[in-house]
Amino acid sequence: MTRINAACRRRYPLNMRPTTLLVVAFSAGALSASVASAQSQQTAAPPPRSSISVGVGTASTSLYPGSRERIVLPFPSVDASHTRGTLTLSASVLDGLGVRYFQPSTGLLWNLAIAPGARRTRDGYSVLGVHRAPSDQMRSLLQGSSDASTPVSVVAMLGLPTSVGLVGATVGYYPTKITPAESGRRKSLRHGVQYSLVYLVGLPVTDRLSVGGTLQLKYMSQAYASAWFSQERATSSLPAFAAQRGFKDTQVAVQLDYRLTRRMELSVLGAGTWFLGDARKSPFTQASHSHDLVFRLRFRH
């Protein structure tokens, strides 16, 4: 377990939510930090400690989940955390606000995160406050579709650190405002929920290099399916489609972390997502699978 513990002490850079970038950030970032915190607390109660890191990164990803159009998304990296006993408070540009608690008597780890959401409109896609305009072809596809906006998401996680990694489950709440394209129609709020099973593992290769991976299977509620994958009325480019609840996608991510100096670290992450069920059949989903590549350079204080 010692080798796994050392590797899990490194945070993964990315949870795209509902974009792939934010999903990876929570699952790979918040969970790996949670594993490190819990496993270190199993041996001894450490003194209170704080950490801050800043950096920059860039991601090659889809315009929105399921889009065939690719974009390059630069992003800032700012993370801060404070740990006292079995409780850790954190704040991050990518992961939002988080609270982690390790229960020594059961070995269970609890995590709650409030993170920024995303917005898909007829004029493009917005995440982390950055708007990306679509190509003319994609703009034509989205014309006549309703705007979907999730300002924030709230995700709770329960995990069990083991000798071969972390096994856990999450439940996330995604309040999504729907604005119809037709004038005169009322806006509505969909209380979307998403569940997932998560497995995370990390191993050091050398004193400077470590590798980690995550595997995640997600299930969406009816409200989530209706908000992000349904089209109520047919348009010139989109058929009417009523998405039903069910498995949404499965995701695999692998990350390499290389320590350049004592305080500077370079991370490279590759992730693949395969859409399932009605998320795959949706007219908004142009590709049945997507891939993402992320680079990030961080300086730890």
C-alpha positions as CSV (number, residue, x, y, z in Angstrom):
1,M,0.0,0.0,0.0
2,T,3.0,2.3,0.5
3,R,3.6,2.7,-3.2
4,I,-0.1,3.5,-3.9
5,N,-0.2,6.0,-1.0
6,A,2.7,7.9,-2.4
7,A,1.3,8.2,-5.8
8,C,-2.2,9.2,-4.6
9,R,-0.7,12.2,-2.9
10,R,-0.4,13.9,-6.3
11,R,-3.6,15.8,-7.4
12,Y,-5.0,15.1,-10.9
13,P,-5.6,18.2,-12.8
14,L,-9.0,17.9,-14.1
15,N,-13.7,17.3,-13.0
16,M,-15.2,19.2,-17.0
17,R,-18.9,19.0,-15.4
18,P,-20.9,18.4,-17.3
19,T,-18.0,18.6,-19.8
20,T,-15.4,15.9,-19.8
21,L,-12.8,18.3,-18.4
22,L,-14.8,19.1,-15.3
23,V,-15.8,15.5,-14.8
24,V,-12.2,14.4,-14.8
25,A,-11.3,17.2,-12.4
26,F,-13.7,15.9,-9.6
27,S,-13.1,12.1,-10.2
28,A,-9.3,12.3,-10.6
29,G,-8.5,15.5,-8.7
30,A,-10.7,15.5,-5.6
31,L,-10.8,11.8,-5.2
32,S,-7.0,11.3,-5.4
33,A,-6.5,14.0,-2.9
34,S,-9.1,12.3,-0.7
35,V,-7.2,9.0,-0.9
36,A,-4.0,10.6,0.1
37,S,-5.6,12.4,3.0
38,A,-7.4,9.3,4.3
39,Q,-4.5,7.0,4.0
40,S,-2.0,9.3,5.7
41,Q,-4.5,9.7,8.6
42,Q,-4.7,5.9,9.0
43,T,-1.1,5.9,10.3
44,A,-0.9,9.0,12.5
45,A,-2.8,12.2,13.2
46,P,-0.8,14.8,11.3
47,P,-0.5,18.4,12.5
48,P,-2.7,21.1,10.8
49,R,-1.3,22.0,7.4
50,S,-2.1,24.3,4.5
51,S,-1.1,24.2,0.8
52,I,-1.4,26.5,-2.2
53,S,-0.6,25.9,-5.8
54,V,-0.9,28.1,-8.9
55,G,-0.3,27.3,-12.6
56,V,-1.7,27.2,-16.1
57,G,-3.0,24.5,-18.4
58,T,-4.6,23.8,-21.7
59,A,-7.0,21.1,-22.8
60,S,-7.9,19.7,-26.2
61,T,-11.5,18.7,-25.9
62,S,-15.0,18.6,-27.6
63,L,-17.0,21.8,-28.0
64,Y,-19.6,20.1,-25.7
65,P,-20.0,16.5,-24.6
66,G,-20.8,14.5,-27.7
67,S,-19.8,17.2,-30.2
68,R,-17.6,16.2,-33.1
69,E,-16.1,19.7,-33.1
70,R,-12.8,20.2,-31.3
71,I,-11.6,23.2,-29.3
72,V,-8.5,24.2,-27.4
73,L,-9.3,25.5,-23.9
74,P,-6.7,27.3,-21.8
75,F,-7.4,27.5,-18.1
76,P,-5.9,28.8,-14.9
77,S,-4.9,26.5,-12.1
78,V,-5.3,27.8,-8.6
79,D,-5.8,25.4,-5.6
80,A,-5.8,25.9,-1.9
81,S,-6.5,23.5,1.0
82,H,-6.3,23.3,4.8
83,T,-6.3,20.0,6.7
84,R,-6.9,19.7,10.4
85,G,-7.1,16.2,11.8
86,T,-9.6,14.2,9.6
87,L,-11.2,17.2,8.0
88,T,-9.9,19.0,4.8
89,L,-11.3,22.2,3.3
90,S,-10.4,23.1,-0.2
91,A,-11.0,25.7,-2.9
92,S,-10.1,25.4,-6.6
93,V,-10.8,27.1,-9.9
94,L,-11.6,23.7,-11.4
95,D,-13.0,21.7,-8.5
96,G,-14.8,24.5,-6.8
97,L,-15.3,24.3,-3.0
98,G,-14.8,21.0,-1.2
99,V,-15.0,19.4,2.2
100,R,-13.5,16.0,2.9
101,Y,-13.8,13.9,6.0
102,F,-12.2,10.6,6.8
103,Q,-13.9,8.4,9.4
104,P,-11.1,6.3,11.1
105,S,-13.5,3.9,12.8
106,T,-15.0,2.6,9.5
107,G,-12.2,3.5,7.1
108,L,-14.7,5.4,4.9
109,L,-14.0,8.7,3.2
110,W,-16.7,11.4,2.6
111,N,-16.4,14.2,0.1
112,L,-18.7,17.1,-0.8
113,A,-17.9,19.4,-3.7
114,I,-19.7,22.5,-5.1
115,A,-18.3,23.2,-8.6
116,P,-19.0,25.6,-11.5
117,G,-21.3,24.2,-14.2
118,A,-21.7,24.8,-17.9
119,R,-24.0,26.3,-20.5
120,R,-24.9,25.2,-24.0
121,T,-26.7,27.7,-26.2
122,R,-27.4,28.2,-29.8
123,D,-24.3,30.4,-29.9
124,G,-21.9,28.0,-28.4
125,Y,-20.7,26.5,-25.1
126,S,-19.5,28.1,-21.9
127,V,-17.5,26.5,-19.1
128,L,-15.4,28.1,-16.3
129,G,-16.7,31.5,-17.5
130,V,-15.1,30.9,-20.9
131,H,-17.3,31.0,-24.0
132,R,-16.5,29.1,-27.1
133,A,-18.3,29.9,-30.3
134,P,-19.2,27.0,-32.7
135,S,-18.4,26.7,-36.4
136,D,-21.1,27.6,-38.9
137,Q,-21.9,23.9,-39.3
138,M,-22.4,23.5,-35.5
139,R,-24.3,26.7,-35.2
140,S,-26.7,25.5,-37.9
141,L,-27.2,22.3,-35.9
142,L,-28.0,24.1,-32.7
143,Q,-30.4,26.5,-34.2
144,G,-33.9,25.9,-32.8
145,S,-32.6,24.0,-29.8
146,S,-33.3,25.1,-26.2
147,D,-30.5,26.7,-24.2
148,A,-29.4,24.6,-21.2
149,S,-27.6,26.2,-18.3
150,T,-26.3,24.6,-15.0
151,P,-24.8,27.4,-12.9
152,V,-23.4,25.1,-10.2
153,S,-23.3,21.4,-9.4
154,V,-23.2,19.7,-6.0
155,V,-21.5,16.3,-5.8
156,A,-21.2,14.0,-2.8
157,M,-18.9,11.0,-2.7
158,L,-18.4,8.0,-0.5
159,G,-15.2,6.0,-0.9
160,L,-13.2,3.2,0.6
161,P,-9.4,3.4,0.2
162,T,-8.0,-0.1,-0.3
163,S,-4.6,-1.6,-1.0
164,V,-5.3,-1.6,-4.7
165,G,-6.8,1.9,-5.0
166,L,-10.1,3.7,-4.1
167,V,-13.5,2.3,-4.8
168,G,-16.4,4.7,-4.4
169,A,-19.8,6.0,-5.5
170,T,-21.0,9.6,-6.2
171,V,-24.3,11.3,-6.5
172,G,-24.5,14.8,-8.1
173,Y,-27.2,17.4,-8.3
174,Y,-27.3,19.5,-11.5
175,P,-30.1,22.2,-11.5
176,T,-30.5,23.1,-15.1
177,K,-32.4,26.0,-16.5
178,I,-34.0,25.4,-19.9
179,T,-34.8,28.4,-22.1
180,P,-36.8,27.4,-25.2
181,A,-35.9,28.8,-28.6
182,E,-39.5,29.8,-29.4
183,S,-40.6,33.2,-28.0
184,G,-43.5,33.0,-25.6
185,R,-42.7,29.6,-24.1
186,R,-41.9,29.5,-20.4
187,K,-38.5,28.8,-19.0
188,S,-38.2,25.7,-16.8
189,L,-35.9,24.2,-14.2
190,R,-34.8,20.6,-14.4
191,H,-33.5,19.0,-11.2
192,G,-31.0,16.7,-12.8
193,V,-29.2,14.0,-10.8
194,Q,-26.3,11.9,-11.9
195,Y,-24.9,8.8,-10.1
196,S,-21.5,7.1,-10.7
197,L,-19.3,4.3,-9.6
198,V,-15.6,5.2,-9.4
199,Y,-12.3,3.3,-9.2
200,L,-9.0,5.2,-8.8
201,V,-5.4,3.9,-8.6
202,G,-2.0,5.5,-8.6
203,L,1.6,4.1,-8.7
204,P,5.0,5.8,-8.6
205,V,7.4,4.9,-11.4
206,T,10.4,6.8,-10.1
207,D,11.1,9.4,-7.5
208,R,9.9,12.1,-9.9
209,L,7.4,10.3,-12.1
210,S,4.1,8.7,-11.1
211,V,1.1,7.3,-13.1
212,G,-2.5,7.2,-12.1
213,G,-5.8,6.1,-13.6
214,T,-9.6,6.4,-13.1
215,L,-12.5,4.3,-14.3
216,Q,-16.0,5.7,-14.0
217,L,-19.5,4.6,-15.0
218,K,-22.3,7.2,-14.8
219,Y,-26.1,6.9,-14.7
220,M,-28.4,9.9,-15.4
221,S,-31.9,10.7,-14.0
222,Q,-34.9,11.5,-16.2
223,A,-34.5,15.2,-15.5
224,Y,-30.8,15.2,-16.4
225,A,-31.6,13.3,-19.7
226,S,-34.4,15.7,-20.6
227,A,-32.2,18.8,-19.9
228,W,-29.1,17.8,-21.9
229,F,-30.0,15.1,-24.4
230,S,-33.7,15.8,-25.4
231,Q,-35.1,17.9,-28.2
232,E,-38.7,18.7,-27.7
233,R,-39.6,19.8,-31.2
234,A,-38.1,18.9,-34.5
235,T,-36.1,21.6,-36.3
236,S,-34.5,21.7,-39.8
237,S,-31.4,20.0,-38.4
238,L,-32.6,18.3,-35.2
239,P,-35.3,15.6,-35.0
240,A,-37.5,15.5,-31.9
241,F,-36.1,13.2,-29.3
242,A,-37.2,12.3,-25.8
243,A,-34.2,11.0,-23.9
244,Q,-34.9,8.5,-21.1
245,R,-33.0,7.9,-17.9
246,G,-30.3,5.3,-17.9
247,F,-26.5,4.8,-18.2
248,K,-25.0,7.9,-19.6
249,D,-21.3,7.1,-20.3
250,T,-18.2,5.3,-19.1
251,Q,-14.9,7.1,-18.8
252,V,-11.3,6.0,-18.6
253,A,-8.5,8.5,-17.7
254,V,-4.7,8.0,-17.4
255,Q,-2.4,10.7,-16.0
256,L,1.4,11.2,-15.8
257,D,2.8,13.5,-13.2
258,Y,6.5,14.6,-13.5
259,R,8.2,16.6,-10.7
260,L,10.5,19.1,-12.5
261,T,11.8,20.6,-9.2
262,R,10.9,20.4,-5.6
263,R,8.0,22.8,-6.1
264,M,7.2,22.6,-9.8
265,E,5.2,19.8,-11.5
266,L,4.1,18.9,-15.0
267,S,1.0,16.8,-15.5
268,V,-0.4,15.2,-18.7
269,L,-3.8,13.6,-18.8
270,G,-5.6,11.6,-21.5
271,A,-9.2,10.6,-21.1
272,G,-11.7,8.7,-23.2
273,T,-15.5,8.8,-22.9
274,W,-17.9,6.3,-24.5
275,F,-21.6,7.4,-24.5
276,L,-24.3,4.9,-23.6
277,G,-28.0,4.5,-24.0
278,D,-30.0,7.6,-25.0
279,A,-27.0,9.8,-24.4
280,R,-25.5,8.1,-27.4
281,K,-28.7,8.1,-29.4
282,S,-29.4,11.8,-28.8
283,P,-29.3,14.1,-31.9
284,F,-26.9,16.3,-30.0
285,T,-24.4,13.5,-29.8
286,Q,-22.5,13.5,-33.0
287,A,-19.8,11.1,-31.9
288,S,-20.3,7.9,-29.8
289,H,-17.0,8.5,-28.1
290,S,-14.7,11.4,-27.4
291,H,-11.2,11.9,-26.2
292,D,-9.4,14.7,-24.3
293,L,-5.8,15.6,-23.8
294,V,-4.8,18.0,-21.0
295,F,-1.5,19.6,-20.0
296,R,-0.9,21.5,-16.8
297,L,2.1,23.1,-15.1
298,R,1.8,23.9,-11.4
299,F,4.0,25.6,-8.8
300,R,3.4,24.5,-5.2
301,H,3.9,26.8,-2.2
